[in-house]
Amino acid sequence: MAPLDKELHEYRRINIVQGEQHVDSNPDVVLTTLLGSCVAACLWDAEAGVGGMNHFLLPGGEPEARETSGASMRYGVYAMELLVNGLLRKGAQRSRLQAKLFGGACMMQGLTDIGELNATFAERFLRAENIALVGGSLRGSHGRRIQFWPSSGRVRQAFLKSEPKAIFQEERNAALPKSLGDAGVVELF
C-alpha cells in the first residue's frame, strides 16, 4: 500500500513542540505540530528518503546570553542547525535538501510581530545555506496544524479556527523537550 493510500490513524504520529526537532526515514511516521507565531521547518532529501521537522519560538538568541541548552532550542538559529545536522547524520546530502516552512502568524495585534521575525529568519537561513524553499505557508493571522511525512516530503496543513489568543497561549505553554538527546552536537556551516 502506497503511503498516500493509508488513513492517518495508520501512521505513527510524533508531535513536535517548541524547542524540539525530529529526523526520520520511516515511511510509516508522520510528524505533527501546532503553530501560531512559531515556525516549523520541514526539510527532507527525497533521494535518501529522510526528512525532519523543527519548531522554534524566536529567530535567534542574543550571543551574550548564557542559556541552558533547553532554552537555546527555542531559537531558530539552533533549531535549524540541529535539524540540518540530524539529516546529514541520517544520510541526507546538503545539495539535495528541500524545505517547506510553516507558521509565523501575527497572533496578537499591537505587539512586536514575532511571527514575521520568525518567518523572515527562516527564509534568510535557507537562502544562506542554499537549501531550496519549495513550499509552505508563512505569515497571516491564523494558527496552523501541520502534518509532515519526513520520508517523502508530503505535508498537510489545516488552518485553525480557534481564537488567536488561545492558539498563542497553547503554543507558549508547550513543554520543553524531555530529552535533549544530541542537543550538544552542532556542526556549524
C-alpha positions in Angstrom: 0.0 0.0 0.0 1.4 3.4 -1.0 1.8 5.9 1.8 -0.9 8.2 0.3 -3.4 5.4 0.4 -3.2 4.9 4.1 -5.5 6.5 6.7 -3.9 9.0 9.1 -4.5 6.7 12.1 -2.4 4.0 10.4 0.8 6.2 10.8 2.9 6.5 13.9 2.5 10.2 14.9 5.2 12.1 16.6 4.2 15.5 17.9 6.9 18.2 17.8 6.5 21.0 20.3 8.5 24.2 20.9 12.2 23.6 21.0 12.0 20.1 19.5 13.2 18.6 16.3 12.9 15.1 14.9 14.5 13.3 11.9 13.1 10.1 10.5 13.2 7.9 7.4 10.3 5.5 8.3 7.5 5.9 5.7 5.0 5.0 8.5 5.9 8.1 10.5 4.1 11.4 10.4 5.4 14.4 12.3 2.8 16.9 13.6 2.8 20.3 15.2 0.6 23.2 16.1 1.8 26.7 15.1 0.9 30.3 15.8 3.7 32.8 15.7 6.3 29.9 15.9 7.8 28.5 12.7 8.3 24.8 11.8 10.8 23.9 9.1 10.2 20.7 7.2 13.4 19.6 5.4 14.0 16.4 3.5 16.2 14.6 1.0 13.9 12.8 -1.4 16.6 10.6 -2.8 17.8 9.4 0.7 14.2 9.2 1.9 14.9 11.1 5.1 13.4 14.2 6.5 12.8 16.1 9.7 10.8 18.9 11.3 11.7 21.5 14.0 9.5 24.0 15.9 11.0 27.3 17.1 9.7 30.2 19.1 12.1 33.0 18.3 14.5 33.7 15.5 17.8 33.8 17.4 19.3 34.2 20.8 21.5 37.0 22.0 25.1 35.9 21.7 25.9 37.2 25.2 23.0 35.4 26.8 24.0 32.3 28.9 21.2 29.9 28.5 20.6 26.2 29.1 20.6 24.1 26.0 16.9 23.6 26.6 16.2 27.3 26.3 18.5 27.6 23.3 16.4 25.0 21.5 13.6 27.5 21.3 15.7 29.7 19.0 15.6 29.2 15.2 19.3 29.5 14.7 19.9 26.5 16.9 16.9 24.6 15.8 17.8 24.9 12.1 21.5 23.9 12.7 20.3 20.8 14.7 17.8 19.8 12.1 20.3 20.1 9.2 22.9 18.2 11.2 20.4 15.5 12.1 19.5 15.0 8.4 23.2 14.8 7.4 23.9 12.2 10.1 21.0 10.1 8.7 22.4 10.1 5.1 20.9 13.2 3.6 23.1 15.3 1.3 23.1 19.1 1.7 22.8 19.7 -2.0 19.6 17.7 -2.2 17.8 19.2 0.8 14.4 20.8 0.1 12.3 22.8 2.6 8.8 23.8 3.3 8.2 26.5 6.0 5.0 27.0 8.0 3.8 29.3 10.7 4.9 32.8 11.6 1.4 34.2 12.0 0.7 37.5 13.6 -1.3 36.3 16.6 -1.6 39.5 18.7 -2.1 42.9 17.1 -0.3 45.8 18.7 2.8 43.8 19.9 6.0 43.0 18.1 5.2 40.7 15.2 7.3 37.7 16.4 5.7 35.6 13.6 7.1 38.0 10.9 10.6 37.9 12.6 10.5 34.1 12.6 9.3 33.8 9.0 12.0 36.2 7.8 14.7 34.4 9.7 13.7 31.0 8.3 13.7 32.3 4.7 17.0 34.0 5.2 18.6 30.9 6.8 17.6 28.7 3.8 18.9 31.2 1.3 22.2 31.5 3.2 22.6 27.7 3.3 21.5 27.2 -0.4 18.6 25.0 0.7 15.7 25.1 -1.8 12.4 26.5 -0.4 9.8 24.6 -2.4 6.6 25.4 -0.5 4.9 26.1 2.8 2.7 28.7 4.3 4.1 31.6 6.3 2.6 34.7 8.0 -1.1 35.6 8.0 -3.2 35.7 11.2 -4.3 32.1 11.7 -2.7 29.2 13.6 -2.0 26.0 11.7 -1.8 22.3 12.3 0.9 20.7 10.3 1.4 17.0 9.4 4.7 16.1 7.7 5.7 12.8 6.2 9.5 13.0 6.5 10.4 10.2 4.1 8.5 11.7 1.2 8.3 15.5 1.9 4.5 15.4 1.8 2.8 18.0 4.0 -0.8 18.5 5.0 -1.9 21.8 6.6 -5.1 22.8 8.3 -5.8 26.4 9.4 -7.2 26.6 12.9 -10.4 28.4 13.6 -9.6 28.9 17.3 -9.2 32.4 18.8 -5.6 33.6 18.0 -5.1 34.2 21.8 -5.9 30.6 22.6 -3.5 29.2 20.0 -0.8 31.6 21.0 -1.2 30.6 24.7 -1.1 26.9 23.8 2.0 27.3 21.8 3.7 29.4 24.5 2.8 26.8 27.2 4.2 23.8 25.3 6.8 21.9 27.4 10.4 21.8 26.5 11.7 18.5 25.2 12.1 15.9 28.0 15.3 14.6 26.4 17.7 16.9 24.6 19.5 13.8 23.0 22.1 15.2 20.7 21.4 18.8 21.7 25.1 19.5 22.4 26.3 18.2 19.0 26.3 21.0 16.5 28.4 21.4 13.4 28.3 25.0 12.2 28.3 25.7 8.5 
